[in-house]
Amino acid sequence: MLEQFGYIGLFLVIAIIFPAGGVITAWLVAPRKPDPNKEAIYECGMETVGDAWVQFNVRYYLYALIFLIFDIETIFLYPWAAQFRQLALFGFIEMFVFIAILLVGYAYAWRKRALEWR
């Protein structure tokens, strides 16, 4: 069992070293010639007018949160579907309860009209 964790640890070390090595190499090799034109704010070929900070409407966050919840549901459904035969009835009941809880939350959001764009 320890051998299996060794493979996971090795994979994590490689997953950290590989991108970090690329970033460090780019930082070491990149030319450093400061220029006022490089430091100027440039957006779509025109000088920026006004503040660059844009505050989004709260409704966007609500839709993003609902998307995230159902995306995580998909992440949990995949391993369950892959091991469905081994899990048998217990796995089916467990996933049924999980989906039922999500559907209750979805019905609540629907009833409160949280998904309508006002």
C-alpha positions as CSV (number, residue, x, y, z in Angstrom):
1,M,0.0,0.0,0.0
2,L,2.9,2.3,0.8
3,E,4.2,1.8,-2.8
4,Q,0.9,3.1,-4.2
5,F,1.2,6.3,-2.1
6,G,4.8,6.6,-3.4
7,Y,3.5,6.8,-6.9
8,I,1.0,9.5,-6.0
9,G,3.7,11.4,-4.1
10,L,6.1,11.2,-7.1
11,F,3.3,12.4,-9.4
12,L,2.6,15.4,-7.1
13,V,6.3,16.3,-6.9
14,I,6.6,16.2,-10.7
15,A,3.3,18.1,-11.1
16,I,4.8,20.9,-8.9
17,I,8.3,20.9,-10.3
18,F,7.4,20.9,-14.0
19,P,5.3,24.1,-14.1
20,A,7.6,25.8,-11.5
21,G,10.6,25.0,-13.6
22,G,9.0,26.6,-16.6
23,V,8.1,29.8,-14.7
24,I,11.6,30.1,-13.2
25,T,13.3,29.4,-16.6
26,A,11.1,32.1,-18.3
27,W,11.9,34.5,-15.5
28,L,15.7,33.9,-15.8
29,V,15.8,34.0,-19.6
30,A,13.4,36.9,-20.2
31,P,15.0,40.2,-21.2
32,R,14.7,43.1,-18.7
33,K,14.6,46.4,-20.5
34,P,12.2,48.8,-18.8
35,D,10.5,51.2,-21.2
36,P,7.7,53.7,-20.5
37,N,5.7,52.3,-23.4
38,K,5.8,48.8,-21.9
39,E,4.5,50.2,-18.6
40,A,1.7,52.1,-20.1
41,I,-1.9,50.7,-19.9
42,Y,-3.0,49.5,-23.2
43,E,-6.3,48.0,-24.0
44,C,-7.7,47.0,-27.4
45,G,-5.4,49.4,-29.2
46,M,-6.7,52.5,-27.4
47,E,-5.7,54.4,-24.3
48,T,-7.9,53.5,-21.3
49,V,-10.6,56.0,-20.2
50,G,-11.8,55.9,-16.7
51,D,-11.3,53.2,-14.1
52,A,-10.3,49.7,-15.1
53,W,-12.3,48.2,-12.2
54,V,-15.7,46.9,-13.3
55,Q,-18.1,45.6,-10.7
56,F,-20.2,42.7,-11.9
57,N,-23.9,42.3,-11.0
58,V,-24.6,39.9,-8.1
59,R,-26.7,37.7,-10.4
60,Y,-23.6,36.6,-12.3
61,Y,-22.3,35.2,-9.0
62,L,-25.5,33.3,-8.4
63,Y,-25.4,31.6,-11.7
64,A,-21.7,30.8,-11.3
65,L,-22.4,29.3,-7.9
66,I,-25.2,27.1,-9.2
67,F,-23.0,26.0,-12.1
68,L,-20.3,25.1,-9.7
69,I,-22.6,23.0,-7.6
70,F,-23.9,21.0,-10.5
71,D,-20.4,20.7,-11.9
72,I,-19.2,19.2,-8.6
73,E,-22.2,16.9,-8.8
74,T,-20.9,15.6,-12.2
75,I,-17.5,15.0,-10.6
76,F,-19.1,12.8,-7.9
77,L,-21.3,11.0,-10.4
78,Y,-18.4,9.8,-12.6
79,P,-16.6,7.5,-10.1
80,W,-20.0,6.3,-8.9
81,A,-20.9,5.3,-12.5
82,A,-17.5,3.6,-13.0
83,Q,-17.9,1.5,-9.9
84,F,-21.7,0.9,-10.0
85,R,-21.5,-2.9,-10.3
86,Q,-19.3,-3.2,-7.2
87,L,-21.3,-0.7,-5.1
88,A,-24.6,-2.5,-5.8
89,L,-27.7,-1.4,-3.9
90,F,-25.9,0.6,-1.2
91,G,-24.2,2.8,-3.9
92,F,-27.4,3.3,-5.7
93,I,-29.2,4.5,-2.6
94,E,-26.3,6.7,-1.6
95,M,-26.2,8.4,-4.9
96,F,-30.0,8.7,-5.0
97,V,-30.0,10.5,-1.7
98,F,-27.2,12.8,-3.0
99,I,-29.1,13.7,-6.2
100,A,-32.3,14.1,-4.2
101,I,-30.6,16.7,-1.9
102,L,-29.4,18.6,-5.0
103,L,-32.8,18.5,-6.6
104,V,-34.4,19.8,-3.4
105,G,-31.9,22.7,-3.5
106,Y,-32.6,23.3,-7.2
107,A,-36.4,23.3,-6.6
108,Y,-35.9,25.8,-3.7
109,A,-33.9,28.1,-6.0
110,W,-36.6,27.7,-8.7
111,R,-39.4,28.4,-6.3
112,K,-37.7,31.5,-4.9
113,R,-37.2,32.7,-8.5
114,A,-33.4,32.9,-8.0
115,L,-32.8,31.8,-11.5
116,E,-34.8,34.5,-13.2
117,W,-33.0,37.4,-14.8
118,R,-34.6,40.6,-13.4
